[in-house]
Amino acid sequence: MKLLVVIVNYRVTDLTIDCLRSLSAEIHSVPGAKVGVCENGSGDDSEGRLRRVIEENGWGAWADLTAIDPNRGFTGGNNAVIRPALASSDPPQYVLLLNADTVVWHGALSALVQFMDEHGQVGIGGSRLEALDGQVHVSAFRFPGIASEFEGALGLGAVSKLLSRWRVPMPIPESSCQVDWVAGASMMIRREVFEAIGLLDEGFFTYFDDVDFCLNAKRAGWPTWYVPESRVIHLEGASTGIARKVVKRRPQYWFEARRRFFLKNYGPISAALGDAAFIMGFGLWRMRRAIQRKADCDPPHMLTDFIRHSVFLAGFTVKAVQNPAMNDIAGS
């Protein structure tokens, strides 16, 4: 198999169908390409709807559905499709992680495959993500660290300029280039990367899994590149509930995933310094916002939630993120 596109559906079945419809016009641009959809424990009629849509539209020649329960998050949902594919007699040369809340532009798949074919030393390639109105999203990033935690929390122009080389969001590249990591909304992975570092870390559930995967790939000698010739519409936040323009309280698993990333990859000292940098920067920002009477656009309870989930109160042990679906089952 040349390419396996993996889509995880969790309570966004209409978006998943739209994504499949966009793929139906593109899948044949890459001979030997297949799509694997994971119905990730939505708890409704999503499995039946998806099976009917695939059959009624004649997509069964290139699309398969896997249903699991309960919800295993972005990581577990993707792995449920990737694991058996890699173990099959015809494992994919490339795997494309594609969010359910995306629509692929013409040539998006073939551009990524062509780039990866021509650059055998590249382990991961990421698409250019855009809004419906054509606005380009930031989807190429630097790895987070102590300086970036302070800069991102403080949000002060002078400090951001001083710490620009550590700022996580990169200026949007105009051409293909090596980056630290790309958004998992459209991320193509060479099979050899999985062979070197394993599947997605299911201890993250959702969030920080893409940066963790790219970091471990880089450490194994497989760099990540941003490929703007591959264009994908991303309805940001539609599948996760977190978006830039929607101010909602961050879920517990976001904080737990962040803490896991820092402890797992940087160790307890750097994790503590990173937490301290964020708390200090965000505390100063909240003071400045109040003094200058700026509009409060921060997620509710962000500072108190962050402190509560920091290593100072939650501990220095690398823990798996608590699966909220399992919590729901335990409480039922």
Contacts in CASP RR format, 6 or more apart in sequence:
PFRMAT RR
TARGET T0000
AUTHOR 0000-0000-0000
METHOD contacts of the structure
MODEL  1
MKLLVVIVNYRVTDLTIDCLRSLSAEIHSVPGAKVGVCENGSGDDSEGRL
RRVIEENGWGAWADLTAIDPNRGFTGGNNAVIRPALASSDPPQYVLLLNA
DTVVWHGALSALVQFMDEHGQVGIGGSRLEALDGQVHVSAFRFPGIASEF
EGALGLGAVSKLLSRWRVPMPIPESSCQVDWVAGASMMIRREVFEAIGLL
DEGFFTYFDDVDFCLNAKRAGWPTWYVPESRVIHLEGASTGIARKVVKRR
PQYWFEARRRFFLKNYGPISAALGDAAFIMGFGLWRMRRAIQRKADCDPP
HMLTDFIRHSVFLAGFTVKAVQNPAMNDIAGS
1 32 0 8 1.000
1 33 0 8 1.000
1 34 0 8 1.000
1 85 0 8 1.000
1 88 0 8 1.000
1 90 0 8 1.000
1 91 0 8 1.000
1 92 0 8 1.000
1 93 0 8 1.000
2 30 0 8 1.000
2 31 0 8 1.000
2 32 0 8 1.000
2 33 0 8 1.000
2 92 0 8 1.000
2 93 0 8 1.000
2 94 0 8 1.000
2 113 0 8 1.000
3 30 0 8 1.000
3 32 0 8 1.000
3 33 0 8 1.000
3 34 0 8 1.000
3 92 0 8 1.000
3 93 0 8 1.000
3 94 0 8 1.000
3 95 0 8 1.000
3 96 0 8 1.000
3 109 0 8 1.000
3 113 0 8 1.000
4 33 0 8 1.000
4 34 0 8 1.000
4 35 0 8 1.000
4 36 0 8 1.000
4 81 0 8 1.000
4 82 0 8 1.000
4 85 0 8 1.000
4 92 0 8 1.000
4 94 0 8 1.000
4 95 0 8 1.000
4 96 0 8 1.000
5 23 0 8 1.000
5 27 0 8 1.000
5 33 0 8 1.000
5 34 0 8 1.000
5 35 0 8 1.000
5 36 0 8 1.000
5 95 0 8 1.000
5 96 0 8 1.000
5 98 0 8 1.000
5 109 0 8 1.000
6 35 0 8 1.000
6 36 0 8 1.000
6 37 0 8 1.000
6 38 0 8 1.000
6 78 0 8 1.000
6 81 0 8 1.000
6 82 0 8 1.000
6 95 0 8 1.000
6 96 0 8 1.000
6 97 0 8 1.000
6 98 0 8 1.000
7 16 0 8 1.000
7 19 0 8 1.000
7 20 0 8 1.000
7 35 0 8 1.000
7 36 0 8 1.000
7 37 0 8 1.000
7 38 0 8 1.000
7 98 0 8 1.000
7 99 0 8 1.000
7 100 0 8 1.000
8 37 0 8 1.000
8 38 0 8 1.000
8 40 0 8 1.000
8 73 0 8 1.000
8 74 0 8 1.000
8 77 0 8 1.000
8 78 0 8 1.000
8 99 0 8 1.000
8 100 0 8 1.000
9 16 0 8 1.000
9 37 0 8 1.000
9 38 0 8 1.000
9 39 0 8 1.000
9 40 0 8 1.000
9 42 0 8 1.000
9 46 0 8 1.000
9 50 0 8 1.000
9 100 0 8 1.000
10 40 0 8 1.000
10 41 0 8 1.000
10 42 0 8 1.000
10 71 0 8 1.000
10 73 0 8 1.000
10 100 0 8 1.000
10 239 0 8 1.000
11 42 0 8 1.000
11 43 0 8 1.000
11 44 0 8 1.000
11 46 0 8 1.000
12 100 0 8 1.000
12 101 0 8 1.000
12 238 0 8 1.000
12 239 0 8 1.000
13 42 0 8 1.000
13 44 0 8 1.000
13 46 0 8 1.000
13 49 0 8 1.000
13 50 0 8 1.000
15 100 0 8 1.000
15 101 0 8 1.000
15 235 0 8 1.000
15 238 0 8 1.000
15 239 0 8 1.000
16 37 0 8 1.000
16 50 0 8 1.000
16 100 0 8 1.000
17 49 0 8 1.000
17 50 0 8 1.000
17 53 0 8 1.000
18 103 0 8 1.000
19 98 0 8 1.000
19 99 0 8 1.000
19 100 0 8 1.000
19 101 0 8 1.000
19 102 0 8 1.000
19 103 0 8 1.000
19 104 0 8 1.000
20 35 0 8 1.000
20 37 0 8 1.000
20 53 0 8 1.000
20 54 0 8 1.000
20 57 0 8 1.000
20 59 0 8 1.000
20 63 0 8 1.000
21 57 0 8 1.000
22 102 0 8 1.000
22 103 0 8 1.000
22 104 0 8 1.000
23 35 0 8 1.000
23 63 0 8 1.000
23 104 0 8 1.000
23 109 0 8 1.000
24 57 0 8 1.000
24 59 0 8 1.000
25 106 0 8 1.000
26 104 0 8 1.000
26 106 0 8 1.000
26 107 0 8 1.000
26 108 0 8 1.000
26 109 0 8 1.000
26 110 0 8 1.000
27 33 0 8 1.000
27 34 0 8 1.000
27 35 0 8 1.000
27 62 0 8 1.000
27 109 0 8 1.000
28 62 0 8 1.000
29 107 0 8 1.000
29 109 0 8 1.000
29 110 0 8 1.000
30 109 0 8 1.000
30 110 0 8 1.000
30 113 0 8 1.000
33 62 0 8 1.000
33 109 0 8 1.000
34 62 0 8 1.000
34 63 0 8 1.000
34 64 0 8 1.000
34 92 0 8 1.000
35 59 0 8 1.000
35 62 0 8 1.000
35 63 0 8 1.000
35 64 0 8 1.000
36 63 0 8 1.000
36 64 0 8 1.000
36 65 0 8 1.000
36 66 0 8 1.000
36 81 0 8 1.000
37 50 0 8 1.000
37 54 0 8 1.000
37 63 0 8 1.000
37 64 0 8 1.000
37 65 0 8 1.000
37 66 0 8 1.000
37 81 0 8 1.000
38 65 0 8 1.000
38 66 0 8 1.000
38 67 0 8 1.000
38 68 0 8 1.000
38 77 0 8 1.000
38 78 0 8 1.000
38 80 0 8 1.000
38 81 0 8 1.000
39 46 0 8 1.000
39 47 0 8 1.000
39 50 0 8 1.000
39 65 0 8 1.000
39 66 0 8 1.000
39 67 0 8 1.000
39 68 0 8 1.000
40 68 0 8 1.000
40 71 0 8 1.000
40 72 0 8 1.000
40 73 0 8 1.000
40 76 0 8 1.000
40 77 0 8 1.000
40 80 0 8 1.000
41 67 0 8 1.000
41 68 0 8 1.000
41 69 0 8 1.000
41 70 0 8 1.000
41 71 0 8 1.000
41 325 0 8 1.000
42 71 0 8 1.000
43 69 0 8 1.000
47 65 0 8 1.000
47 67 0 8 1.000
50 65 0 8 1.000
51 65 0 8 1.000
53 59 0 8 1.000
54 60 0 8 1.000
54 63 0 8 1.000
54 65 0 8 1.000
66 80 0 8 1.000
66 81 0 8 1.000
68 77 0 8 1.000
68 80 0 8 1.000
70 323 0 8 1.000
70 325 0 8 1.000
70 326 0 8 1.000
70 328 0 8 1.000
70 329 0 8 1.000
71 323 0 8 1.000
71 324 0 8 1.000
71 325 0 8 1.000
72 79 0 8 1.000
72 80 0 8 1.000
72 202 0 8 1.000
72 205 0 8 1.000
72 323 0 8 1.000
72 325 0 8 1.000
73 205 0 8 1.000
73 206 0 8 1.000
73 323 0 8 1.000
73 325 0 8 1.000
74 200 0 8 1.000
74 204 0 8 1.000
74 205 0 8 1.000
74 206 0 8 1.000
74 207 0 8 1.000
74 209 0 8 1.000
75 200 0 8 1.000
75 201 0 8 1.000
75 202 0 8 1.000
75 203 0 8 1.000
75 204 0 8 1.000
75 205 0 8 1.000
75 206 0 8 1.000
75 209 0 8 1.000
76 200 0 8 1.000
76 202 0 8 1.000
76 205 0 8 1.000
78 97 0 8 1.000
78 199 0 8 1.000
78 200 0 8 1.000
79 199 0 8 1.000
79 200 0 8 1.000
79 202 0 8 1.000
82 95 0 8 1.000
82 194 0 8 1.000
82 199 0 8 1.000
82 200 0 8 1.000
83 199 0 8 1.000
85 91 0 8 1.000
85 92 0 8 1.000
85 95 0 8 1.000
86 92 0 8 1.000
86 191 0 8 1.000
86 194 0 8 1.000
91 191 0 8 1.000
92 191 0 8 1.000
93 190 0 8 1.000
93 191 0 8 1.000
94 112 0 8 1.000
94 113 0 8 1.000
94 116 0 8 1.000
94 188 0 8 1.000
94 189 0 8 1.000
94 190 0 8 1.000
94 191 0 8 1.000
95 188 0 8 1.000
95 189 0 8 1.000
95 191 0 8 1.000
95 194 0 8 1.000
96 109 0 8 1.000
96 112 0 8 1.000
96 186 0 8 1.000
96 187 0 8 1.000
96 188 0 8 1.000
96 189 0 8 1.000
97 184 0 8 1.000
97 185 0 8 1.000
97 186 0 8 1.000
97 187 0 8 1.000
97 188 0 8 1.000
97 189 0 8 1.000
97 210 0 8 1.000
98 104 0 8 1.000
98 185 0 8 1.000
98 186 0 8 1.000
98 232 0 8 1.000
99 184 0 8 1.000
99 185 0 8 1.000
99 186 0 8 1.000
99 234 0 8 1.000
99 239 0 8 1.000
100 239 0 8 1.000
101 185 0 8 1.000
101 234 0 8 1.000
101 235 0 8 1.000
101 236 0 8 1.000
101 237 0 8 1.000
101 238 0 8 1.000
101 239 0 8 1.000
102 129 0 8 1.000
102 185 0 8 1.000
102 186 0 8 1.000
102 232 0 8 1.000
102 233 0 8 1.000
102 234 0 8 1.000
102 235 0 8 1.000
103 232 0 8 1.000
103 233 0 8 1.000
103 235 0 8 1.000
104 186 0 8 1.000
104 232 0 8 1.000
104 233 0 8 1.000
105 231 0 8 1.000
105 232 0 8 1.000
105 233 0 8 1.000
107 230 0 8 1.000
107 231 0 8 1.000
108 127 0 8 1.000
108 186 0 8 1.000
108 230 0 8 1.000
108 231 0 8 1.000
108 232 0 8 1.000
109 230 0 8 1.000
111 227 0 8 1.000
111 229 0 8 1.000
111 230 0 8 1.000
112 125 0 8 1.000
112 126 0 8 1.000
112 127 0 8 1.000
112 188 0 8 1.000
112 227 0 8 1.000
112 230 0 8 1.000
113 188 0 8 1.000
115 122 0 8 1.000
115 125 0 8 1.000
115 176 0 8 1.000
115 225 0 8 1.000
115 227 0 8 1.000
115 229 0 8 1.000
115 230 0 8 1.000
116 122 0 8 1.000
116 123 0 8 1.000
116 125 0 8 1.000
116 188 0 8 1.000
116 190 0 8 1.000
119 225 0 8 1.000
120 190 0 8 1.000
121 223 0 8 1.000
122 190 0 8 1.000
122 222 0 8 1.000
122 223 0 8 1.000
122 224 0 8 1.000
122 225 0 8 1.000
123 189 0 8 1.000
123 190 0 8 1.000
123 192 0 8 1.000
123 193 0 8 1.000
123 217 0 8 1.000
123 222 0 8 1.000
123 223 0 8 1.000
123 224 0 8 1.000
124 182 0 8 1.000
124 187 0 8 1.000
124 188 0 8 1.000
124 189 0 8 1.000
124 190 0 8 1.000
124 193 0 8 1.000
124 213 0 8 1.000
124 214 0 8 1.000
124 217 0 8 1.000
124 222 0 8 1.000
124 223 0 8 1.000
124 224 0 8 1.000
124 225 0 8 1.000
125 182 0 8 1.000
125 187 0 8 1.000
125 188 0 8 1.000
125 189 0 8 1.000
125 224 0 8 1.000
125 225 0 8 1.000
125 226 0 8 1.000
125 227 0 8 1.000
126 139 0 8 1.000
126 140 0 8 1.000
126 182 0 8 1.000
126 183 0 8 1.000
126 184 0 8 1.000
126 186 0 8 1.000
126 187 0 8 1.000
126 188 0 8 1.000
126 224 0 8 1.000
126 225 0 8 1.000
126 226 0 8 1.000
126 227 0 8 1.000
126 230 0 8 1.000
127 139 0 8 1.000
127 182 0 8 1.000
127 185 0 8 1.000
127 186 0 8 1.000
127 187 0 8 1.000
127 227 0 8 1.000
127 228 0 8 1.000
127 230 0 8 1.000
127 231 0 8 1.000
127 232 0 8 1.000
128 136 0 8 1.000
128 139 0 8 1.000
128 226 0 8 1.000
128 227 0 8 1.000
128 228 0 8 1.000
128 229 0 8 1.000
128 230 0 8 1.000
128 231 0 8 1.000
128 232 0 8 1.000
129 136 0 8 1.000
129 137 0 8 1.000
129 139 0 8 1.000
129 183 0 8 1.000
129 185 0 8 1.000
129 186 0 8 1.000
129 232 0 8 1.000
129 233 0 8 1.000
129 234 0 8 1.000
129 236 0 8 1.000
130 136 0 8 1.000
130 137 0 8 1.000
130 231 0 8 1.000
130 232 0 8 1.000
130 233 0 8 1.000
130 234 0 8 1.000
131 137 0 8 1.000
131 233 0 8 1.000
131 234 0 8 1.000
131 235 0 8 1.000
131 236 0 8 1.000
132 233 0 8 1.000
132 235 0 8 1.000
136 172 0 8 1.000
137 183 0 8 1.000
137 234 0 8 1.000
137 236 0 8 1.000
138 169 0 8 1.000
138 170 0 8 1.000
138 172 0 8 1.000
139 182 0 8 1.000
139 183 0 8 1.000
139 185 0 8 1.000
139 186 0 8 1.000
139 226 0 8 1.000
139 234 0 8 1.000
140 170 0 8 1.000
140 172 0 8 1.000
140 173 0 8 1.000
140 177 0 8 1.000
140 179 0 8 1.000
140 182 0 8 1.000
140 226 0 8 1.000
141 168 0 8 1.000
141 169 0 8 1.000
141 170 0 8 1.000
141 179 0 8 1.000
141 180 0 8 1.000
141 181 0 8 1.000
141 182 0 8 1.000
141 183 0 8 1.000
141 211 0 8 1.000
142 148 0 8 1.000
142 166 0 8 1.000
142 167 0 8 1.000
142 168 0 8 1.000
142 170 0 8 1.000
142 179 0 8 1.000
142 180 0 8 1.000
142 181 0 8 1.000
143 168 0 8 1.000
143 180 0 8 1.000
143 181 0 8 1.000
143 211 0 8 1.000
143 215 0 8 1.000
144 168 0 8 1.000
144 211 0 8 1.000
144 261 0 8 1.000
144 262 0 8 1.000
145 166 0 8 1.000
145 262 0 8 1.000
145 266 0 8 1.000
145 270 0 8 1.000
145 274 0 8 1.000
146 270 0 8 1.000
146 273 0 8 1.000
146 274 0 8 1.000
146 277 0 8 1.000
147 163 0 8 1.000
147 166 0 8 1.000
147 277 0 8 1.000
148 163 0 8 1.000
148 166 0 8 1.000
148 167 0 8 1.000
148 168 0 8 1.000
149 274 0 8 1.000
149 275 0 8 1.000
149 277 0 8 1.000
149 278 0 8 1.000
150 159 0 8 1.000
150 163 0 8 1.000
150 274 0 8 1.000
150 277 0 8 1.000
150 278 0 8 1.000
150 280 0 8 1.000
150 281 0 8 1.000
151 159 0 8 1.000
151 160 0 8 1.000
151 163 0 8 1.000
151 166 0 8 1.000
151 167 0 8 1.000
152 160 0 8 1.000
152 167 0 8 1.000
152 168 0 8 1.000
152 278 0 8 1.000
152 281 0 8 1.000
153 277 0 8 1.000
153 278 0 8 1.000
153 279 0 8 1.000
153 280 0 8 1.000
153 281 0 8 1.000
153 282 0 8 1.000
153 283 0 8 1.000
153 285 0 8 1.000
154 160 0 8 1.000
154 281 0 8 1.000
154 282 0 8 1.000
154 284 0 8 1.000
154 285 0 8 1.000
155 285 0 8 1.000
156 285 0 8 1.000
156 288 0 8 1.000
160 167 0 8 1.000
170 179 0 8 1.000
173 179 0 8 1.000
173 226 0 8 1.000
173 228 0 8 1.000
174 228 0 8 1.000
175 228 0 8 1.000
176 225 0 8 1.000
176 226 0 8 1.000
176 227 0 8 1.000
176 228 0 8 1.000
176 229 0 8 1.000
177 225 0 8 1.000
177 226 0 8 1.000
178 223 0 8 1.000
178 224 0 8 1.000
178 225 0 8 1.000
178 226 0 8 1.000
179 224 0 8 1.000
179 225 0 8 1.000
179 226 0 8 1.000
180 211 0 8 1.000
180 214 0 8 1.000
180 215 0 8 1.000
180 218 0 8 1.000
180 224 0 8 1.000
181 210 0 8 1.000
181 211 0 8 1.000
181 213 0 8 1.000
181 214 0 8 1.000
181 215 0 8 1.000
181 224 0 8 1.000
182 210 0 8 1.000
182 214 0 8 1.000
182 224 0 8 1.000
182 226 0 8 1.000
183 210 0 8 1.000
183 234 0 8 1.000
184 209 0 8 1.000
184 210 0 8 1.000
185 232 0 8 1.000
185 234 0 8 1.000
186 230 0 8 1.000
186 232 0 8 1.000
186 234 0 8 1.000
187 210 0 8 1.000
189 213 0 8 1.000
189 217 0 8 1.000
190 222 0 8 1.000
192 222 0 8 1.000
193 217 0 8 1.000
193 220 0 8 1.000
193 222 0 8 1.000
196 217 0 8 1.000
196 220 0 8 1.000
196 221 0 8 1.000
196 222 0 8 1.000
197 213 0 8 1.000
197 216 0 8 1.000
197 217 0 8 1.000
197 220 0 8 1.000
200 209 0 8 1.000
200 213 0 8 1.000
201 209 0 8 1.000
201 212 0 8 1.000
201 213 0 8 1.000
201 264 0 8 1.000
202 320 0 8 1.000
203 260 0 8 1.000
203 320 0 8 1.000
203 321 0 8 1.000
204 212 0 8 1.000
204 257 0 8 1.000
204 260 0 8 1.000
204 261 0 8 1.000
204 321 0 8 1.000
205 253 0 8 1.000
205 256 0 8 1.000
205 257 0 8 1.000
205 320 0 8 1.000
205 321 0 8 1.000
205 322 0 8 1.000
205 323 0 8 1.000
206 240 0 8 1.000
206 253 0 8 1.000
206 257 0 8 1.000
206 321 0 8 1.000
207 240 0 8 1.000
207 253 0 8 1.000
207 254 0 8 1.000
207 257 0 8 1.000
207 258 0 8 1.000
208 257 0 8 1.000
208 258 0 8 1.000
208 260 0 8 1.000
208 261 0 8 1.000
209 257 0 8 1.000
211 261 0 8 1.000
212 261 0 8 1.000
212 264 0 8 1.000
212 265 0 8 1.000
214 224 0 8 1.000
215 265 0 8 1.000
216 265 0 8 1.000
217 223 0 8 1.000
217 224 0 8 1.000
218 224 0 8 1.000
236 243 0 8 1.000
236 244 0 8 1.000
237 243 0 8 1.000
237 246 0 8 1.000
241 248 0 8 1.000
242 248 0 8 1.000
242 250 0 8 1.000
242 251 0 8 1.000
242 254 0 8 1.000
247 297 0 8 1.000
247 298 0 8 1.000
247 299 0 8 1.000
247 300 0 8 1.000
248 299 0 8 1.000
248 300 0 8 1.000
249 299 0 8 1.000
249 300 0 8 1.000
249 301 0 8 1.000
249 302 0 8 1.000
249 305 0 8 1.000
250 299 0 8 1.000
250 302 0 8 1.000
250 305 0 8 1.000
251 324 0 8 1.000
252 309 0 8 1.000
252 322 0 8 1.000
252 324 0 8 1.000
253 321 0 8 1.000
253 322 0 8 1.000
253 323 0 8 1.000
253 324 0 8 1.000
255 305 0 8 1.000
255 306 0 8 1.000
255 308 0 8 1.000
255 309 0 8 1.000
256 309 0 8 1.000
256 314 0 8 1.000
256 319 0 8 1.000
256 321 0 8 1.000
256 322 0 8 1.000
257 321 0 8 1.000
258 309 0 8 1.000
259 271 0 8 1.000
259 275 0 8 1.000
259 309 0 8 1.000
259 310 0 8 1.000
259 311 0 8 1.000
259 314 0 8 1.000
259 319 0 8 1.000
260 318 0 8 1.000
260 319 0 8 1.000
260 320 0 8 1.000
260 321 0 8 1.000
262 270 0 8 1.000
262 271 0 8 1.000
262 274 0 8 1.000
262 275 0 8 1.000
262 311 0 8 1.000
263 271 0 8 1.000
263 311 0 8 1.000
263 316 0 8 1.000
263 317 0 8 1.000
263 318 0 8 1.000
264 318 0 8 1.000
268 311 0 8 1.000
268 316 0 8 1.000
271 311 0 8 1.000
271 316 0 8 1.000
272 311 0 8 1.000
272 312 0 8 1.000
272 316 0 8 1.000
275 306 0 8 1.000
275 310 0 8 1.000
275 311 0 8 1.000
275 312 0 8 1.000
278 306 0 8 1.000
279 303 0 8 1.000
279 306 0 8 1.000
279 307 0 8 1.000
279 310 0 8 1.000
282 302 0 8 1.000
282 303 0 8 1.000
282 306 0 8 1.000
283 303 0 8 1.000
286 298 0 8 1.000
286 303 0 8 1.000
288 294 0 8 1.000
289 296 0 8 1.000
289 298 0 8 1.000
299 305 0 8 1.000
307 313 0 8 1.000
308 314 0 8 1.000
END
